[in-house]
């Protein structure tokens, strides 16, 4: 028996926004970055969606969430490494 019957219930995620005929979802944060198979990826939190997913830079480049992530973790892989003189990917 489940102690809290509401514990397993989840609300519906917010619907995507349509921009130029394409569905777009809101990024709520970036948790990590890595190079996987020679490609940069960011662990991306999506507003209203679980779990976070590894995404290519094109989904998070230029977003405030990515800027905040790199301010907190300047040593992590990112698109500005060549400019800043950090590790090359």
N, C-alpha and C positions, 0 to 999 in steps of 0.2 A: 504494500500500500504506500502511496506517495504521501509524505508528511504535509507538503504544501501543494494542493491541486493546481495552483496557478504557476508553479515554478517552471513547468514545461511549456507554458504558453508563451508565444512570441507575437508581438504586433506585426502587422504587415509593413514591409519596408516602403519607404516613400517611392512613388512612381518616378521613372526617368523623365527628364526634361527633354523635349525635342528641340534641337538646334540644327538649322540647315538640313532638315529632313532626317537627321540621325538622332537616336536616343543617347542621352548623356546622363551619367550618374554623378553624384556629388562625392568628392573625396573628402573624408573627414580627418585624415592624417596619414603620414608615412612613418612606418615603424622601423624599417631596416633597409639596407641596400646590399646587393651582392653582384658578383659577376658569375653568371651561370652559362656554360657552353659559350664562353667568350662574348656574352651579351650582358650589358648592365640591366639589372632589374631592381625594382623598389617594392617592398612589402607594403601594400596599399590598403588602408582601411576605407571602406565605402560607407557612406551615411546610410544607416538602417540595414546593412547587410553584414552577415557573418559567414564564414571567417574571413580575415584579410587574405588578399591574393598577391602573388608576385606578378608585377606588370612591367612592361618595357617603358622607357622614359617618355615616349610620346603621350602616355596617359597622365603623367604628372609634371612634366616640364613646365616651368613658369608658374606653378601654383604656390600659394603661400605655404601650404602644408610641407612642400619639399624644401622651401627656404628655411622654415622653422626646424625641420629635421636636421639639415646641414649646419645650422647654427648650434644645435645641441650636440651634434656628432660630426665635427669637421673632418675627422679622419676616415669617415666612411666613403665608399665609392660614390661618385657623383659626376654629373656632366661638367662641372667647373674645374675638375682636377687639372686639366691641361693648362688652364689659365692661371690657377693658383699654385701650380708646381707640385701638386700632390701625386699620389700613385697613378700610373698610367694603366688604362684598361685596353 
